[in-house]
């Protein structure tokens, strides 16, 4: 049984577009640029900016390959990216659990 990652809030991943990218990539080995772009409904330039930030953090790797006469870019979540995404999700879950209905109102004088 693998250990759960320690919850860590990651500001690089947290931006909505980057969070969506990491979520998509976490379930596949790699994804083609256009598929990710279409899935998160952004322009090429917006996706490129998000990918640059993720790449600079060491969270994604980009691979270019010619396919049917077209240059395609494949995006892969690196092992460090998978670990960071899992830790970020764990932190979001921890934060969400703090607001569970049974806990609302605890510690508050009404």
C-alpha positions, 0 to 999 in steps of 0.5 A: 500500500503506498503512502498518501503524500503529505498535504502541500498547497502548491501555488504553481498548480493551484491556478485553475488552468494549471490545476485542470492540466495536471488533473488531465495528465494525472490519468494518462501517460501523456496527452497531445497539446490540442487535446488538452487545449480543447479540454480546458477550453483555452487558446494555444497561447494561454495553454503554452503559458501554463505549460511553461510555468509547469515545465519551469517547476519541473512538473511537466515535460514536453516532447515534439514529434512529427506525426502524419506530416504535422509537428505535434507536442505531447505533454507528460506529467513528470514524477515530481509533477505527479507527486506535487499534484497528489500533495496539492489534491490532498491539501485541498481535500484537507481544507474541504474537510474542515468545512464539513457540515458536522464541523460548521459552527464548532468553536463559534458562539452564536 
